[in-house]
Every structure is written in structure tokens, then in C-alpha cells.
């Protein structure tokens, strides 16, 4: 075998190995990007829904409406718990009637029925879904981790108004009733680390 043939035969496996390493690196990078996108998609989707009202997601605002119409609308309130969350969760009022643009405060109440502290987080939506873009919350307990001690009750206020622009939406201008629904899901909270019963080395009680 000539020196040229020897050079070709030894370089070919090296090229193959380099090519395999490039492919493996690309696969790992792609997988990591997909995992990162999956984690980022939840808050990004939530932000998109809150900005657009997509899927019946209500709007979060910092100030109240300065326009109040003579036209009224009914708002119903719904409450649910999901999974193994042992709470009695319900609205204090099932329905209110208010003028469009008027700011109103209502309350939900939750009670822990378990013999130990439990934690939950609430999600929400509005029906009909298209009305979510016009349902503005000034104060809300949604997406907040809430822990209740055994038998503890909690008042959960919601301050909201219906945007007067709803009357300019051809699909909603004659809408009579909006339903605001909350669902509490159980979440795990870290347990406190128990203190050791053994005294540290060097203190009394050690030989």
C-alpha cells in the first residue's frame, strides 16, 4: 500500500468521527432548546392571553374606567376546585348587575377542610370567551400561591369592571350576561426541615 493510500484510509475514520460528533452536538442543542421552549411557553402563553383576552382570559389593569354607561350587564361567578385540594371554595355572591364601566368589588371565600395545611393556585376564564378582552380586573387573587391552615377561612376579593368598548363589538353589543369562573389547583409547598434532636458536638451531654 502506498503512502497516499495509507493517508486516505486513516483520515476517513477521523472525518466520520468528527461528523458524528457534530450531529450529536446538534441533537443535544436542539433537545435543550425544546425543553427551554416548553418551560417558557406557559408564562408566555399566559401573558399572550392576558393581553389579548384569548380563551376567555380577563385583562389586568392598574386603573378604573373613567366612562360609565347607562347600559347594565349581569356578571355571574363560578368556583371550582381540581384534583385533591380539600377546600370549600365558592363566591359570596352568585351574580351582580352593574353598569358597563362601573367598578365593582365582590369576594370569593375558601376554607381548608383538611387536618393539615394545604396550598392552591387559581386560574380563571370568562365566558363567552370573546368577552374576556373587555373584562378588566383591578385586583385579583389569580395565579397567587395560597396556603390555608387546617380549618382556616380566607376572603378573596376581586375588583373589576366591564370595558365600555364592549358595546362597539358587533358580536357582543347585545350581550346580557358574563360568567367569571375560577378553579383552584393543588400545589406542593416545601416542608420545613425538622431540627435535629441531637445537641451539637462540644455542648453539654457529649462525652
C-alpha positions in Angstrom: 0.0 0.0 0.0 1.3 3.4 -1.0 1.8 6.3 1.5 -1.0 8.2 -0.3 -3.5 5.3 0.2 -2.5 5.0 3.9 -3.2 8.7 4.4 -6.7 8.4 2.8 -7.6 5.3 4.8 -6.6 6.8 8.2 -8.2 10.2 7.5 -11.6 8.8 6.5 -12.5 7.4 10.0 -11.4 10.7 11.6 -13.8 12.6 9.3 -16.6 10.2 10.3 -16.0 10.6 14.0 -16.0 14.4 13.6 -19.2 14.2 11.6 -20.8 12.1 14.3 -19.8 14.5 17.0 -21.3 17.4 15.1 -24.6 15.5 14.6 -24.7 14.5 18.3 -23.9 18.1 19.4 -26.7 19.4 17.2 -29.2 16.9 18.6 -28.3 17.8 22.2 -28.6 21.5 21.4 -32.0 21.0 19.7 -33.3 18.9 22.6 -32.2 21.6 25.2 -33.9 24.3 23.1 -37.1 22.3 23.0 -37.1 21.8 26.8 -36.4 25.5 27.3 -39.2 26.5 25.0 -41.6 24.1 26.8 -40.8 25.8 30.2 -41.1 29.3 28.7 -44.3 28.6 26.8 -46.5 28.6 29.9 -45.7 32.1 31.1 -45.6 33.4 27.6 -49.0 31.9 26.7 -50.4 33.3 30.0 -49.1 36.8 29.0 -50.5 36.5 25.5 -53.9 35.5 26.9 -53.9 38.4 29.4 -53.0 40.9 26.7 -55.4 39.7 24.0 -58.3 38.1 26.0 -57.7 34.9 24.1 -59.5 31.8 25.5 -61.7 33.9 27.8 -58.7 35.3 29.7 -59.6 38.6 31.5 -57.5 41.7 31.3 -55.4 43.0 34.2 -55.4 46.8 34.5 -54.0 49.4 37.0 -56.8 52.0 36.9 -60.5 52.1 36.8 -62.7 53.1 33.9 -63.5 56.8 33.7 -66.5 56.1 31.5 -69.7 54.6 32.8 -72.6 53.8 30.5 -76.4 53.7 31.3 -76.5 50.2 30.0 -76.2 47.4 32.5 -74.8 43.8 32.3 -75.1 40.8 34.6 -71.9 39.1 35.9 -72.2 35.6 37.3 -69.5 33.9 39.4 -68.4 30.3 39.3 -66.0 28.4 41.6 -64.3 25.0 41.3 -61.5 23.0 42.9 -59.5 20.4 41.0 -57.5 17.4 42.0 -57.0 16.5 45.6 -57.4 20.0 47.0 -59.7 19.7 50.1 -61.1 23.2 50.0 -64.6 24.6 50.2 -64.3 27.4 47.6 -67.3 29.5 46.5 -68.4 33.0 45.6 -70.0 35.1 48.3 -72.5 36.4 45.6 -73.6 34.3 42.7 -74.4 37.2 40.5 -74.3 41.0 40.4 -75.8 43.5 38.0 -73.8 46.6 37.3 -73.5 49.4 34.7 -70.9 48.9 32.0 -67.8 50.7 33.0 -68.7 50.7 36.7 -66.1 49.3 39.1 -67.4 46.7 41.5 -65.8 44.6 44.2 -67.0 41.1 45.0 -65.5 38.3 47.1 -64.8 34.6 46.9 -64.2 32.6 50.1 -62.1 29.5 50.7 -61.9 27.1 53.6 -59.4 24.3 54.2 -61.3 21.2 55.2 -58.1 19.1 55.8 -56.3 18.4 59.1 -53.1 19.9 57.7 -52.1 23.0 55.8 -52.7 22.8 52.1 -51.9 25.1 49.2 -53.5 26.1 45.9 -53.3 28.4 43.0 -56.2 29.7 41.0 -56.7 30.1 37.3 -59.6 31.8 35.7 -61.6 32.4 32.5 -64.6 34.3 31.2 -67.5 33.1 29.1 -68.3 33.9 26.4 -64.6 33.8 25.6 -64.7 36.9 23.4 -65.9 38.9 26.4 -62.5 38.2 28.1 -60.9 41.1 26.2 -63.4 43.5 27.8 -63.5 42.1 31.4 -60.9 44.1 33.3 -59.6 43.1 36.8 -58.1 45.8 39.0 -57.5 43.4 41.9 -57.5 39.6 41.8 -56.1 36.5 43.7 -55.4 34.6 40.5 -52.0 32.9 39.9 -51.1 33.6 43.5 -49.9 30.7 45.7 -52.3 30.5 48.7 -51.8 28.4 51.8 -54.6 27.7 54.3 -54.0 26.2 57.7 -56.4 23.4 58.9 -59.9 24.9 59.1 -58.7 28.3 58.1 -61.1 30.6 56.1 -59.9 33.3 53.7 -61.7 36.1 51.9 -60.5 36.6 48.3 -61.7 39.9 46.8 -61.9 40.7 43.1 -62.2 44.3 41.8 -63.4 44.5 38.2 -65.2 46.5 35.5 -66.5 45.7 32.0 -64.9 47.9 29.4 -67.4 50.2 27.7 -65.8 49.3 24.4 -67.8 46.1 24.6 -70.8 47.9 23.2 -68.8 48.6 20.0 -68.1 44.9 19.4 -70.8 43.7 16.9 -70.7 40.2 18.4 -71.1 41.4 22.0 -73.1 44.6 21.8 -76.3 42.8 22.9 -74.6 40.6 25.5 -76.6 40.3 28.7 -74.5 38.1 30.9 -70.8 37.3 31.5 -69.6 34.5 33.7 -66.3 34.7 35.6 -65.0 31.3 36.7 -62.1 30.4 39.0 -60.6 27.0 39.5 -58.1 26.2 42.3 -55.5 23.6 41.7 -53.4 22.0 44.4 -49.7 22.9 44.6 -46.8 21.4 46.6 -45.2 23.7 49.2 -41.7 22.9 50.6 -41.9 21.4 54.0 -39.7 22.9 56.8 -36.7 20.9 57.8 -37.1 19.4 61.2 -34.5 20.4 63.8 -32.2 17.6 64.9 -32.8 16.4 68.5 -29.0 15.8 68.9 -27.1 18.6 70.5 -24.1 19.9 68.5 -20.7 18.5 69.3 -19.0 20.3 72.2 -22.1 21.2 74.1 -23.2 19.6 77.4 -24.3 16.0 77.1 -21.4 14.9 74.9 -18.6 12.9 76.4 
